[in-house]
Amino acid sequence: MKKENNKKKIKYYLILIGICLGLLLFLDLFTLNSNIFNLKGSVRTMDFKKTAEIRITGLKGDARAFSGEVVKGMTILDALLASAESANFRVEYLIEKENLENLLINGLSDSLSVAWQAYLNGKSVNIKNLNSIKIKSGDLMEFKLKPAGNESK
């Protein structure tokens, strides 16, 4: 009788774990879809009272979007690093004399032919100041890889 009870308990726990994993997977897919909708300009479904969004766009227009919580004193660079950690892409940089230098996002860096351009709420910001520009809830940060010398949005 005791063995049957143990088997029932184990079966119950396995079902419970399966339900939890299924729920987590569903929520993860829902979040991914929210980011895709944001890229296409549809209505945002996330609560932006405590979050900010980052969009990274390559030369061919391929884009990724990330949303995350904003904490007091957070900079654009902090948000980019947090997105990189959670989304598994690389960000490398060097800070010299309080200025950010040599920004590399997922293996792509400024060169003679391409350059990263950064925007905060649609306004261009100097890449060198990413480590000092504070962000707040609801902000949209954009990083666009453009042909060098092309300063247009």
Secondary structure, 3 states (H helix, E strand, C coil): CHHHHHHHHHHHHHHHHHHHHHHHHHHHHHHHHHHHHHHCCCCCCCCCCCEEEEEEECCCCCEEEEEEECCCCCEHHHHHHHHHHHHCCCEEEEEECCEEEEEEECCEECCCCEEEEEEECCEEECHHHCCCCECCCCCEEEEEEEECCCCCC
